[in-house]
Amino acid sequence: MDPKGIQENINNLTYDEKMKIKEKAELDYYKAVNARQLESENDMKGSINKWSEIFGDSFPRQMVIGRCVYRYCFKQDRFFS
């Protein structure tokens, strides 16, 4: 049972449903590892794109450096402050 009441009892899922969740979690894990690698290589655009693949539209496409906030504009392919 889901103690937070967000979803139904996950213990009642079929084997196939559980495997789909497992496969999605593994795929997202490797995307996250890749996003961190891109960050370490200073490829912020690539990193943001990778995180967006995991979190979708709910992922904020911005980065903070010091006291500055930069938002990424995909149409112009660059960050703006």
GUBA-421735 format. One record per residue: residue number from 1; residue in one letter; y, x, z of N, C-alpha, C in turn. Coordinates in nm, 2 decimals, padded with zeros to 4 digits. Example, Ala and Ser with C-alpha at 12.3 -4.5 7.8 and 13.67 -1.06 7.14 Angstrom:
BEGIN
> i/aa/nv/nu/nw/cav/cau/caw/cv/cu/cw
> 1/A/-00.57/01.32/00.78/-00.45/01.23/00.78/-00.33/01.32/00.78;
> 2/S/-00.22/01.28/00.71/-00.11/01.37/00.71/00.00/01.29/00.79;
This chain:
BEGIN
> i/aa/nv/nu/nw/cav/cau/caw/cv/cu/cw
> 1/M/-00.12/00.08/00.00/00.00/00.00/00.00/00.12/00.09/00.00;
> 2/D/00.23/00.04/-00.07/00.35/00.11/-00.07/00.44/00.08/00.05;
> 3/P/00.46/00.17/00.14/00.53/00.14/00.27/00.68/00.10/00.24;
> 4/K/00.73/00.15/00.13/00.87/00.12/00.11/00.89/-00.01/00.03;
> 5/G/00.78/-00.07/-00.02/00.79/-00.20/-00.09/00.85/-00.19/-00.22;
> 6/I/00.85/-00.07/-00.28/00.91/-00.06/-00.42/00.82/-00.11/-00.53;
> 7/Q/00.69/-00.09/-00.51/00.59/-00.13/-00.61/00.47/-00.19/-00.54;
> 8/E/00.38/-00.23/-00.62/00.26/-00.29/-00.57/00.17/-00.19/-00.50;
> 9/N/00.06/-00.23/-00.45/-00.04/-00.15/-00.39/-00.10/-00.05/-00.49;
> 10/I/-00.06/00.07/-00.48/-00.11/00.17/-00.58/-00.26/00.20/-00.57;
> 11/N/-00.32/00.17/-00.46/-00.46/00.19/-00.44/-00.54/00.10/-00.52;
> 12/N/-00.48/-00.01/-00.58/-00.56/-00.10/-00.66/-00.55/-00.07/-00.81;
> 13/L/-00.49/00.05/-00.84/-00.49/00.09/-00.98/-00.63/00.12/-01.04;
> 14/T/-00.64/00.10/-01.17/-00.77/00.14/-01.23/-00.77/00.29/-01.24;
> 15/Y/-00.89/00.35/-01.27/-00.90/00.49/-01.30/-00.81/00.53/-01.41;
> 16/D/-00.81/00.46/-01.52/-00.72/00.49/-01.64/-00.57/00.49/-01.60;
> 17/E/-00.53/00.39/-01.52/-00.39/00.39/-01.48/-00.36/00.51/-01.39;
> 18/K/-00.45/00.55/-01.30/-00.43/00.67/-01.22/-00.42/00.79/-01.30;
> 19/M/-00.50/00.80/-01.40/-00.50/00.92/-01.49/-00.37/00.93/-01.57;
> 20/K/-00.32/00.81/-01.61/-00.19/00.81/-01.69/-00.08/00.87/-01.60;
> 21/I/-00.08/00.82/-01.47/00.02/00.87/-01.38/00.01/01.02/-01.35;
> 22/K/-00.12/01.07/-01.34/-00.15/01.21/-01.32/-00.10/01.29/-01.44;
> 23/E/-00.13/01.25/-01.56/-00.09/01.32/-01.68/00.06/01.32/-01.69;
> 24/K/00.13/01.22/-01.66/00.28/01.21/-01.67/00.34/01.31/-01.57;
> 25/A/00.28/01.31/-01.45/00.33/01.40/-01.34/00.31/01.55/-01.38;
> 26/E/00.19/01.58/-01.44/00.17/01.72/-01.49/00.27/01.76/-01.60;
> 27/L/00.29/01.67/-01.69/00.38/01.69/-01.81/00.52/01.72/-01.75;
> 28/D/00.56/01.63/-01.66/00.70/01.65/-01.60/00.71/01.78/-01.52;
> 29/Y/00.60/01.81/-01.46/00.60/01.94/-01.38/00.63/02.06/-01.47;
> 30/Y/00.56/02.06/-01.59/00.58/02.17/-01.68/00.72/02.17/-01.75;
> 31/K/00.77/02.05/-01.77/00.90/02.04/-01.82/01.01/02.09/-01.72;
> 32/A/00.98/02.06/-01.59/01.07/02.11/-01.49/01.07/02.27/-01.48;
> 33/V/00.95/02.32/-01.49/00.93/02.47/-01.48/01.01/02.53/-01.60;
> 34/N/00.99/02.46/-01.72/01.06/02.51/-01.84/01.22/02.50/-01.82;
> 35/A/01.26/02.39/-01.76/01.41/02.37/-01.74/01.46/02.48/-01.65;
> 36/R/01.39/02.51/-01.54/01.43/02.62/-01.45/01.43/02.76/-01.52;
> 37/Q/01.34/02.78/-01.61/01.33/02.90/-01.69/01.46/02.91/-01.78;
> 38/L/01.49/02.80/-01.85/01.61/02.80/-01.93/01.74/02.82/-01.85;
> 39/E/01.74/02.77/-01.73/01.86/02.79/-01.64/01.87/02.94/-01.61;
> 40/S/01.76/03.01/-01.58/01.76/03.15/-01.55/01.80/03.23/-01.67;
> 41/E/01.78/03.18/-01.79/01.82/03.25/-01.91/01.96/03.21/-01.96;
> 42/N/02.03/03.13/-01.87/02.17/03.08/-01.90/02.18/02.99/-02.02;
> 43/D/02.07/02.92/-02.05/02.07/02.82/-02.16/02.08/02.69/-02.09;
> 44/M/02.21/02.66/-02.06/02.24/02.53/-01.98/02.21/02.41/-02.07;
> 45/K/02.25/02.42/-02.20/02.22/02.30/-02.28/02.07/02.27/-02.29;
> 46/G/01.99/02.37/-02.31/01.85/02.35/-02.32/01.79/02.30/-02.18;
> 47/S/01.84/02.35/-02.07/01.80/02.31/-01.94/01.83/02.16/-01.92;
> 48/I/01.96/02.13/-01.95/02.00/01.99/-01.93/01.91/01.89/-02.02;
> 49/N/01.89/01.93/-02.14/01.80/01.85/-02.23/01.66/01.83/-02.17;
> 50/K/01.61/01.94/-02.11/01.47/01.93/-02.06/01.47/01.84/-01.93;
> 51/W/01.57/01.86/-01.84/01.58/01.77/-01.73/01.60/01.62/-01.77;
> 52/S/01.67/01.60/-01.88/01.70/01.47/-01.93/01.57/01.41/-01.98;
> 53/E/01.48/01.49/-02.04/01.35/01.44/-02.08/01.27/01.38/-01.96;
> 54/I/01.29/01.44/-01.85/01.22/01.39/-01.73/01.28/01.27/-01.67;
> 55/F/01.41/01.27/-01.65/01.48/01.17/-01.58/01.55/01.07/-01.66;
> 56/G/01.56/01.09/-01.79/01.62/00.99/-01.89/01.77/00.98/-01.87;
> 57/D/01.82/00.86/-01.89/01.96/00.84/-01.89/02.02/00.85/-01.75;
> 58/S/01.93/00.84/-01.65/01.98/00.85/-01.51/02.02/00.99/-01.47;
> 59/F/01.98/01.09/-01.55/02.01/01.23/-01.52/02.16/01.26/-01.57;
> 60/P/02.24/01.31/-01.47/02.38/01.34/-01.51/02.39/01.46/-01.60;
> 61/R/02.45/01.45/-01.71/02.46/01.56/-01.80/02.59/01.64/-01.77;
> 62/Q/02.58/01.71/-01.66/02.70/01.79/-01.62/02.64/01.91/-01.53;
> 63/M/02.73/02.01/-01.52/02.69/02.12/-01.43/02.82/02.16/-01.35;
> 64/V/02.79/02.22/-01.23/02.90/02.26/-01.15/02.89/02.41/-01.13;
> 65/I/03.00/02.48/-01.16/03.01/02.62/-01.14/03.13/02.65/-01.06;
> 66/G/03.11/02.70/-00.94/03.22/02.71/-00.84/03.27/02.58/-00.81;
> 67/R/03.40/02.56/-00.83/03.47/02.43/-00.80/03.49/02.35/-00.93;
> 68/C/03.44/02.40/-01.04/03.46/02.33/-01.17/03.34/02.25/-01.20;
> 69/V/03.36/02.13/-01.25/03.25/02.04/-01.30/03.27/02.04/-01.46;
> 70/Y/03.16/02.06/-01.52/03.15/02.06/-01.67/03.06/01.95/-01.72;
> 71/R/03.11/01.87/-01.81/03.02/01.77/-01.87/02.99/01.81/-02.01;
> 72/Y/02.87/01.78/-02.05/02.82/01.82/-02.18/02.84/01.71/-02.28;
> 73/C/02.90/01.74/-02.39/02.93/01.65/-02.50/02.83/01.68/-02.61;
> 74/F/02.73/01.60/-02.63/02.62/01.63/-02.73/02.67/01.62/-02.87;
> 75/K/02.77/01.54/-02.90/02.83/01.53/-03.03/02.89/01.66/-03.08;
> 76/Q/02.96/01.72/-02.98/03.03/01.84/-03.02/02.95/01.96/-02.97;
> 77/D/02.84/01.94/-02.91/02.75/02.05/-02.87/02.82/02.15/-02.78;
> 78/R/02.89/02.11/-02.68/02.95/02.20/-02.59/02.99/02.13/-02.46;
> 79/F/03.03/02.21/-02.36/03.07/02.16/-02.23/03.22/02.15/-02.22;
> 80/F/03.27/02.05/-02.15/03.41/02.03/-02.12/03.43/02.03/-01.98;
> 81/S/03.55/02.08/-01.93/03.58/02.07/-01.79/03.67/01.95/-01.76;
